[in-house]
Amino acid sequence: MTENLQPSEDLDPPQDRERRGAFLLLFAALLAVGAGNTMLTAAVLPPLTRALELPDWTAGAIFSLSAAVWVVTAPYWGRRSNQWGRRPVAAVGMFGFAASMFFFAATSMAALLGWISGWVLVFVLLLSARTLFGVFGSATNPAAQAYVADRTRREERTDELATLNSGFTLGQMAGPAAAAVLITAGGALSPAVGFLAPVVVITIIAAIIGWLLLTRLPESREASSVPTPHAVENRALWRSRAILPYLVYAVGLSLATGVLSQTFPYAIMDRMGVEGAASAQFTGPAMTMGAMATLISQLVLIPRLRLSIRALMVYGAIMLLAASAVMIWAGNFALFALGQVLFGLGQGFARPGFSAGASLAASKEQQGDIAGLVTAANGMGFVVSPLFGLWMYENVSGSSPFIFVASLAALMAGYALVRARVRSADDESRVVSDIHSD
């Protein structure tokens, strides 16, 4: 039996408190996912691969395969949330995330203690652990976005999605800072524990949040074994002229994010002459400043400035360009921190922009499907980001990945300026027919 939350305009104060509590729980879920991913990307995996004597490119490859699987499975989970309900799908994602982190920690610990040897075997096992996240962990994001879309009016959706997305992006930015603290604390026990303390902690947190989602989150729609109307057409939503521009922009943003986040810790280590766990003492604080910038942009600036969808996307891309330009010449902590602040502001504006734009371009019945497509687009850039990030960093120059992102961000700003357009409420019913006309 499900508990259905009503649209926000129909809520009395107790119901509104229940809705806010539900949104807060989803915020916490995306915060944990974002933090766990960047703990691995920026603070754990780079020094871990060097401690295990794995090639640097393996760090990017581990995330690349996971991202490829994520791209395939996210639309599936978005559609399933239309049929099963948002609650069980969101919970599946968190339990899958917890399982992935547990197996990653177990494999890493065994390798550090010498219980398994051979870099190829260790690489394959780590790759398998992250693939588990790609298969099941991709369920939480589309379910959460669709849940918020179910419970918001069009005029408030940008602000609410900005708040929800601030959980994921805040986690992405703050994860390395938390990892630095946990690595230092765990290192007092043993080097192996220090490396993996963040992974163990996030595993426990993810499992707890998964249980809370399953048992405490009020359902926003009835479960049904019958496919939603236009289910077949909805699978081709990405072809709609109203939606495709937001997905293209999202892919560009995910590529820029992947390159910057994967390359940043190596630039810190090489340009500042620090290695291993010591590098987390620099990546952590710098990314904390970026997290603060993200939080300010999404929770303070967006509600106050009331910018259009197009403006959010254009300004977000411009700030990413500025962040990349700073990182081209960064050689000290102050410049690296400035780059992260600009990166955080860019993420803070850009992500709610395309997420809200895609959601507003779809009908109520299509929210699960569109959330799955947006989540897939968010991961698509990470599939190839190691090629434009770590491979270029090792084989072209230490500045080439940042030059690439600056060029990409300039293209994204121009593309958003020309193509980003939000349909009115009266046009919602035309999205499906628009697909057939493409």
Secondary structure per residue as TSV (DSSP state, phi and psi in degrees):
chain	resnum	aa	ss	phi	psi
A	1	M	-	360.0	127.5
A	2	T	-	-101.1	153.6
A	3	E	-	-105.9	113.6
A	4	N	-	-94.1	121.2
A	5	L	-	-79.6	138.4
A	6	Q	-	-86.0	160.0
A	7	P	-	-55.8	153.7
A	8	S	G	-59.6	-32.4
A	9	E	G	-70.0	-15.7
A	10	D	G	-100.4	5.1
A	11	L	-	-88.5	137.6
A	12	D	-	-89.5	171.2
A	13	P	H	-52.0	-46.3
A	14	P	H	-61.7	-39.8
A	15	Q	H	-67.6	-36.4
A	16	D	H	-64.8	-39.5
A	17	R	H	-63.1	-37.4
A	18	E	H	-65.8	-40.7
A	19	R	H	-64.0	-43.9
A	20	R	H	-64.1	-37.5
A	21	G	H	-64.3	-39.2
A	22	A	H	-64.4	-44.4
A	23	F	H	-62.7	-37.9
A	24	L	H	-65.0	-38.6
A	25	L	H	-65.3	-41.1
A	26	L	H	-66.7	-37.1
A	27	F	H	-57.7	-45.5
A	28	A	H	-63.9	-37.3
A	29	A	H	-63.5	-47.8
A	30	L	H	-69.6	-31.0
A	31	L	H	-60.8	-44.7
A	32	A	H	-65.0	-41.7
A	33	V	H	-64.7	-46.8
A	34	G	H	-62.3	-42.8
A	35	A	H	-65.8	-44.5
A	36	G	H	-61.4	-40.5
A	37	N	H	-65.8	-45.2
A	38	T	H	-79.1	-21.7
A	39	M	I	-57.2	-43.9
A	40	L	I	-70.3	-48.1
A	41	T	I	-62.7	-48.7
A	42	A	I	-100.0	-32.0
A	43	A	I	-112.5	-30.1
A	44	V	I	-101.8	-53.7
A	45	L	H	-67.8	-43.1
A	46	P	H	-57.5	-53.5
A	47	P	H	-68.9	-28.7
A	48	L	H	-66.3	-44.0
A	49	T	H	-62.9	-37.3
A	50	R	H	-72.5	-35.0
A	51	A	H	-66.1	-33.7
A	52	L	T	-89.4	1.9
A	53	E	T	59.8	40.1
A	54	L	-	-90.8	147.6
A	55	P	-	-59.6	148.5
A	56	D	T	-59.0	-33.8
A	57	W	H	-65.6	-19.9
A	58	T	H	-66.2	-29.3
A	59	A	H	-61.8	-45.6
A	60	G	H	-68.1	-37.9
A	61	A	H	-64.4	-36.0
A	62	I	H	-60.1	-42.6
A	63	F	H	-79.6	-27.3
A	64	S	H	-65.5	-46.7
A	65	L	H	-65.1	-42.5
A	66	S	H	-59.1	-41.9
A	67	A	H	-65.5	-38.1
A	68	A	H	-62.7	-42.8
A	69	V	H	-66.3	-40.6
A	70	W	H	-56.1	-44.5
A	71	V	H	-60.3	-38.1
A	72	V	H	-74.8	-40.3
A	73	T	H	-87.9	-25.6
A	74	A	H	-58.7	-46.2
A	75	P	H	-61.0	-35.5
A	76	Y	H	-59.3	-47.3
A	77	W	H	-68.1	-32.6
A	78	G	H	-62.8	-43.0
A	79	R	H	-66.2	-39.8
A	80	R	H	-65.2	-30.8
A	81	S	H	-67.1	-24.3
A	82	N	H	-68.7	-32.7
A	83	Q	H	-94.9	-46.3
A	84	W	H	-85.0	-21.1
A	85	G	-	105.8	157.1
A	86	R	H	-72.0	-37.0
A	87	R	H	-60.2	-55.5
A	88	P	H	-64.5	-33.8
A	89	V	H	-69.0	-42.5
A	90	A	H	-60.1	-40.7
A	91	A	H	-67.3	-40.3
A	92	V	H	-56.2	-43.1
A	93	G	H	-61.3	-42.3
A	94	M	H	-71.1	-38.5
A	95	F	H	-66.8	-37.7
A	96	G	H	-65.0	-39.2
A	97	F	H	-62.7	-44.8
A	98	A	H	-61.7	-43.2
A	99	A	H	-64.0	-41.1
A	100	S	H	-61.7	-45.7
A	101	M	H	-66.4	-35.9
A	102	F	H	-62.7	-48.0
A	103	F	H	-68.7	-32.0
A	104	F	H	-64.5	-45.1
A	105	A	H	-64.2	-42.2
A	106	A	H	-63.4	-43.8
A	107	T	H	-64.1	-45.2
A	108	S	H	-62.7	-43.3
A	109	M	H	-61.8	-44.2
A	110	A	H	-61.9	-38.6
A	111	A	H	-70.6	-42.4
A	112	L	H	-65.3	-32.3
A	113	L	T	-86.5	-2.3
A	114	G	T	82.8	12.8
A	115	W	S	-74.4	-27.4
A	116	I	S	-127.6	149.5
A	117	S	-	-139.4	167.5
A	118	G	-	93.1	115.1
A	119	W	H	-65.6	-29.5
A	120	V	H	-65.1	-45.7
A	121	L	H	-62.7	-45.1
A	122	V	H	-62.3	-42.6
A	123	F	H	-60.9	-45.6
A	124	V	H	-62.9	-41.0
A	125	L	H	-66.8	-42.2
A	126	L	H	-64.8	-38.7
A	127	L	H	-61.8	-41.4
A	128	S	H	-66.3	-39.0
A	129	A	H	-63.1	-42.5
A	130	R	H	-72.2	-29.6
A	131	T	H	-63.6	-33.8
A	132	L	H	-58.6	-38.6
A	133	F	H	-65.2	-41.0
A	134	G	H	-61.2	-36.4
A	135	V	H	-73.5	-50.8
A	136	F	H	-105.2	-33.2
A	137	G	G	-66.0	-18.6
A	138	S	G	-73.7	-2.2
A	139	A	G	-79.2	-31.0
A	140	T	H	-67.7	-45.9
A	141	N	H	-59.5	-52.1
A	142	P	H	-65.5	-35.6
A	143	A	H	-64.7	-40.6
A	144	A	H	-66.5	-45.7
A	145	Q	H	-63.7	-42.4
A	146	A	H	-65.6	-36.2
A	147	Y	H	-60.3	-46.3
A	148	V	H	-66.1	-40.6
A	149	A	H	-61.7	-36.3
A	150	D	H	-60.3	-32.8
A	151	R	T	-109.0	16.8
A	152	T	S	-132.0	151.2
A	153	R	-	-80.1	162.0
A	154	R	H	-58.4	-43.1
A	155	E	H	-70.0	-18.4
A	156	E	H	-105.9	-1.6
A	157	R	H	-68.7	-37.2
A	158	T	H	-59.7	-46.3
A	159	D	H	-64.2	-42.5
A	160	E	H	-68.9	-40.9
A	161	L	H	-68.6	-32.4
A	162	A	H	-63.3	-41.8
A	163	T	H	-64.6	-45.0
A	164	L	H	-61.6	-48.4
A	165	N	H	-65.5	-25.8
A	166	S	H	-63.9	-26.5
A	167	G	H	-64.0	-46.8
A	168	F	H	-68.1	-47.2
A	169	T	H	-70.8	-34.0
A	170	L	H	-63.5	-41.9
A	171	G	H	-61.9	-41.2
A	172	Q	H	-59.4	-40.9
A	173	M	H	-81.3	-38.4
A	174	A	H	-86.0	-16.8
A	175	G	H	-53.3	-48.4
A	176	P	H	-61.7	-33.6
A	177	A	H	-65.7	-45.2
A	178	A	H	-64.1	-37.6
A	179	A	H	-63.0	-37.7
A	180	A	H	-61.1	-42.1
A	181	V	H	-65.6	-44.7
A	182	L	H	-68.6	-37.2
A	183	I	H	-63.9	-42.1
A	184	T	H	-64.1	-45.1
A	185	A	H	-65.7	-43.9
A	186	G	H	-69.1	-30.7
A	187	G	H	-64.9	-20.7
A	188	A	T	-67.0	-23.3
A	189	L	T	-86.8	-52.0
A	190	S	-	-167.9	153.8
A	191	P	H	-57.0	-40.0
A	192	A	H	-63.2	-44.3
A	193	V	H	-63.9	-38.7
A	194	G	H	-59.9	-47.4
A	195	F	H	-57.3	-41.5
A	196	L	H	-103.1	-0.9
A	197	A	H	-55.6	-43.3
A	198	P	H	-61.4	-36.8
A	199	V	H	-68.0	-41.5
A	200	V	H	-64.4	-44.7
A	201	V	H	-63.4	-45.6
A	202	I	H	-68.6	-28.4
A	203	T	H	-62.1	-45.9
A	204	I	H	-64.5	-44.9
A	205	I	H	-62.7	-43.3
A	206	A	H	-62.8	-40.8
A	207	A	H	-64.0	-40.7
A	208	I	H	-65.1	-44.7
A	209	I	H	-64.8	-38.4
A	210	G	H	-58.7	-42.7
A	211	W	H	-65.7	-39.5
A	212	L	H	-65.3	-40.1
A	213	L	H	-61.6	-43.9
A	214	L	H	-68.3	-32.7
A	215	T	H	-106.9	-20.7
A	216	R	H	-117.4	-21.6
A	217	L	S	-74.9	118.7
A	218	P	-	-64.3	134.1
A	219	E	-	-73.5	143.2
A	220	S	S	-100.0	-8.7
A	221	R	S	-155.7	151.9
A	222	E	-	-71.1	139.5
A	223	A	-	-69.9	145.3
A	224	S	-	-150.4	139.6
A	225	S	S	-87.3	-4.2
A	226	V	S	-93.5	127.6
A	227	P	-	-57.8	147.2
A	228	T	-	-67.3	156.3
A	229	P	T	-56.0	143.2
A	230	H	T	62.7	27.6
A	231	A	H	-60.0	-39.0
A	232	V	H	-66.5	-45.7
A	233	E	H	-62.6	-34.9
A	234	N	H	-62.4	-28.1
A	235	R	T	-66.8	-16.9
A	236	A	T	-104.5	18.6
A	237	L	G	-57.4	-32.5
A	238	W	G	-60.1	-20.2
A	239	R	G	-82.4	-11.8
A	240	S	-	-64.9	135.4
A	241	R	T	-64.0	-22.8
A	242	A	T	-77.1	-26.5
A	243	I	T	-108.2	-35.1
A	244	L	H	-53.8	-41.6
A	245	P	H	-58.0	-36.5
A	246	Y	H	-70.2	-35.9
A	247	L	H	-70.5	-40.2
A	248	V	H	-61.3	-44.6
A	249	Y	H	-62.0	-41.6
A	250	A	H	-62.4	-39.5
A	251	V	H	-62.8	-44.0
A	252	G	H	-60.4	-42.4
A	253	L	H	-65.6	-39.9
A	254	S	H	-67.4	-35.1
A	255	L	H	-66.0	-45.5
A	256	A	H	-62.0	-42.7
A	257	T	H	-63.6	-44.2
A	258	G	H	-61.5	-45.6
A	259	V	H	-63.8	-47.5
A	260	L	H	-66.3	-44.8
A	261	S	H	-70.4	-33.8
A	262	Q	H	-79.8	-30.0
A	263	T	H	-88.0	-31.3
A	264	F	H	-52.6	-50.4
A	265	P	H	-64.3	-32.0
A	266	Y	H	-70.9	-36.6
A	267	A	H	-64.1	-39.5
A	268	I	H	-60.5	-49.0
A	269	M	H	-62.3	-42.9
A	270	D	H	-80.8	-41.2
A	271	R	H	-79.6	-28.1
A	272	M	H	-102.1	-1.2
A	273	G	T	68.3	38.0
A	274	V	-	-120.9	149.8
A	275	E	-	-133.9	163.8
A	276	G	G	59.3	-144.3
A	277	A	G	-63.4	-25.1
A	278	A	G	-62.3	-28.2
A	279	S	G	-65.9	-27.8
A	280	A	H	-63.7	-23.2
A	281	Q	H	-70.4	-15.6
A	282	F	H	-105.1	-44.2
A	283	T	H	-64.2	-38.2
A	284	G	H	-60.9	-57.3
A	285	P	H	-60.8	-38.5
A	286	A	H	-62.7	-44.1
A	287	M	H	-73.5	-23.9
A	288	T	H	-64.4	-41.0
A	289	M	H	-63.9	-37.5
A	290	G	H	-64.5	-38.2
A	291	A	H	-63.5	-40.3
A	292	M	H	-63.6	-39.4
A	293	A	H	-64.1	-41.0
A	294	T	H	-61.8	-45.7
A	295	L	H	-62.3	-44.0
A	296	I	H	-63.9	-42.4
A	297	S	I	-65.6	-41.7
A	298	Q	I	-86.0	-29.7
A	299	L	I	-101.6	-17.7
A	300	V	I	-118.6	-55.2
A	301	L	I	-69.9	-45.7
A	302	I	H	-62.2	-48.9
A	303	P	H	-62.2	-32.6
A	304	R	H	-82.2	-41.0
A	305	L	H	-77.2	-26.1
A	306	R	-	53.1	46.8
A	307	L	-	-73.3	154.6
A	308	S	-	-73.3	164.8
A	309	I	H	-56.2	-46.4
A	310	R	H	-61.3	-43.4
A	311	A	H	-63.3	-41.0
A	312	L	H	-59.8	-42.4
A	313	M	H	-69.8	-41.7
A	314	V	H	-67.0	-49.5
A	315	Y	H	-64.6	-36.5
A	316	G	H	-61.1	-43.7
A	317	A	H	-65.9	-39.0
A	318	I	H	-63.0	-39.7
A	319	M	H	-70.5	-32.1
A	320	L	H	-64.8	-38.3
A	321	L	H	-61.5	-45.3
A	322	A	H	-63.2	-40.4
A	323	A	H	-61.1	-43.9
A	324	S	H	-65.3	-39.3
A	325	A	H	-61.8	-41.2
A	326	V	H	-63.5	-42.1
A	327	M	H	-71.5	-19.1
A	328	I	H	-60.3	-39.3
A	329	W	H	-108.6	1.3
A	330	A	-	-62.0	131.5
A	331	G	-	-137.2	-1.5
A	332	N	S	-136.5	168.7
A	333	F	H	-61.8	-37.9
A	334	A	H	-59.8	-44.8
A	335	L	H	-71.2	-38.6
A	336	F	H	-61.1	-41.0
A	337	A	H	-65.7	-41.5
A	338	L	H	-60.3	-42.7
A	339	G	H	-59.3	-40.5
A	340	Q	H	-68.5	-35.9
A	341	V	H	-62.8	-46.2
A	342	L	H	-64.9	-38.6
A	343	F	H	-61.3	-44.0
A	344	G	H	-63.1	-41.3
A	345	L	H	-64.1	-41.9
A	346	G	H	-61.9	-45.7
A	347	Q	H	-61.3	-41.7
A	348	G	H	-61.9	-35.1
A	349	F	H	-85.6	-42.6
A	350	A	H	-70.8	-44.8
A	351	R	H	-64.8	-48.7
A	352	P	H	-63.4	-28.6
A	353	G	H	-61.2	-56.9
A	354	F	H	-73.1	-31.2
A	355	S	H	-64.2	-47.6
A	356	A	H	-68.4	-38.6
A	357	G	H	-60.9	-45.1
A	358	A	H	-65.7	-40.9
A	359	S	H	-64.2	-42.8
A	360	L	H	-71.4	-20.5
A	361	A	T	-82.3	-5.6
A	362	A	S	-114.3	160.9
A	363	S	-	-82.2	171.2
A	364	K	G	-60.6	-37.7
A	365	E	G	-70.4	-15.3
A	366	Q	G	-101.6	5.7
A	367	Q	H	-64.9	-39.0
A	368	G	H	-63.4	-42.2
A	369	D	H	-66.4	-44.0
A	370	I	H	-68.6	-35.1
A	371	A	H	-64.2	-37.6
A	372	G	H	-65.4	-40.3
A	373	L	H	-66.4	-41.7
A	374	V	H	-63.4	-42.5
A	375	T	H	-63.5	-40.4
A	376	A	H	-63.3	-43.6
A	377	A	H	-62.7	-35.5
A	378	N	H	-62.2	-26.3
A	379	G	H	-99.3	-14.5
A	380	M	H	-62.8	-38.8
A	381	G	H	-64.5	-28.9
A	382	F	H	-69.3	-16.8
A	383	V	H	-65.3	-39.0
A	384	V	H	-109.7	-1.7
A	385	S	H	-59.7	-32.6
A	386	P	H	-60.4	-30.9
A	387	L	I	-66.6	-42.9
A	388	F	I	-89.9	-8.0
A	389	G	I	-107.4	-87.3
A	390	L	I	-65.9	-38.1
A	391	W	I	-65.2	-45.8
A	392	M	H	-64.6	-37.0
A	393	Y	H	-62.2	-41.2
A	394	E	H	-80.6	-34.3
A	395	N	H	-111.4	-16.0
A	396	V	T	-108.6	-71.3
A	397	S	-	-167.5	162.0
A	398	G	S	-69.0	-16.7
A	399	S	S	-98.4	-17.1
A	400	S	H	-59.1	-38.9
A	401	P	H	-62.6	-36.6
A	402	F	H	-73.2	-34.4
A	403	I	H	-64.3	-41.6
A	404	F	H	-60.1	-46.6
A	405	V	H	-65.9	-38.0
A	406	A	H	-60.6	-42.9
A	407	S	H	-65.5	-42.5
A	408	L	H	-62.4	-43.1
A	409	A	H	-63.1	-37.4
A	410	A	H	-62.8	-42.3
A	411	L	H	-64.1	-39.8
A	412	M	H	-63.0	-41.0
A	413	A	H	-62.6	-45.4
A	414	G	H	-65.0	-40.7
A	415	Y	H	-63.1	-44.7
A	416	A	H	-64.9	-37.9
A	417	L	H	-62.3	-35.3
A	418	V	H	-90.3	-38.8
A	419	R	H	-104.4	-23.6
A	420	A	-	-70.6	120.8
A	421	R	-	-150.3	133.0
A	422	V	-	-102.5	129.6
A	423	R	-	-71.9	155.3
A	424	S	-	-79.6	169.1
A	425	A	G	-60.9	-32.9
A	426	D	G	-69.8	-17.3
A	427	D	G	-91.5	-4.1
A	428	E	T	-55.7	-40.8
A	429	S	T	-69.5	-11.6
A	430	R	H	-88.6	-5.3
A	431	V	H	-63.4	-44.7
A	432	V	H	-64.6	-43.7
A	433	S	H	-67.1	-30.1
A	434	D	H	-62.5	-36.3
A	435	I	H	-60.6	-43.4
A	436	H	H	-69.9	-26.2
A	437	S	H	-82.8	-15.5
A	438	D	-	-72.4	360.0
